Amino acid sequence: MLFLVRMDVHPPLDMPAEKFAEIKATEKAYSLSLQRDGRWAHIWRIVGQYSNYSIFDVSGNDELHKLLQDLPLYPYSSFQVTPLATHPSDIAVQ
């Protein structure tokens, strides 16, 4: 199943910069592993915000929920999840 996910990160203002850098490095490694195995299919930065839009290709709701909860930045993030379906006008399905 495909999901569009908007992620907004809200790090605590009082978090030491070194600690935040460690969390971001761990997050990047996790993200790259999911991208390499195809489950995190696309990621785009939202200009001017600490946010992104991503496409996940996973087996279903439970797998997506687990992947998002395992993000090191999860405690400092909010998510909007939209399940996606094939559109009948998509040239790929013609």
N, C-alpha and C positions, 0 to 999 in steps of 0.2 A: 504494500500500500504506500501511496505517496502522501506526504504531509508537507504543507507550507508552515514554517514556524518562524514567528518573529520573536527574537530574543532581545530584551533590554537589560543591560547590566547597570546595577546601582551599587557600586562598592561603598563601604562605610567610609566616611570622610576621615575618621580617626585611625584607619588601618595604616600601619607603617608601610612605606613604599616598598621595602624589601619583601615583606610578607605578600603584598599584592603582586609583586613581580614573580614570586615563587608560584602562586596560584595560577597566574596567567601562563607561565611556562608549562605547568602540568596540564592545564586546559588545552593548550596548543597541541601537546603531544597526544592527548586523548582524541582531540578533533581530527588530527592528521590520520590516526589509526582508523577512525570511522570513515574518513574520506577514502582511504586506501582500500578498505574492504567494500566500499560502495554504498554503505548505509547512509552516509552523509553525502548526498549526491552533489549538492551545490551550496555555496555560501556567498552572500553579497553583503558588503558593508552599507549601512544607511548613512549617507553623507551628513556630517555635522552632529552625529549622535553616537553614543556607545551602544550601538544596536546592530543587528543583522537580520537579514531574511535568509532562511536556509530551506532546502528541500531535503527531506529524509525519505529513504526508500527502505521500509522495514515491514515486518510481517503483520503488524497491527498496532493497536493502541497501547497494549501492555509493553511491547518492546520499545516503542517510542518513549513512553513514560519512564522506563528504566534508564534509557540512554540519556534523557534529559536530567534525571535525578543524579546520575553519575558524573555530570559535569562539575568540575571543581568550583565553578562560579555559580552553580545552582542556588546556593543560599542567598546570593546577591542579585538574582535575576528574576525577571517576570517574563512570561511566555504567552503568546497567542498562537494557538494551534488550529490549522484549517485542513481537514481531510480533502484530498483532491481526487477527482474522477476524470476519466477520458472525456474530452469534448468531441461531439460528433463532427464538428467542422475542422478538427485537427488534420492537417495534411498527412500526418503519419498513419492515420487510421483509414484513409481513403482507399 
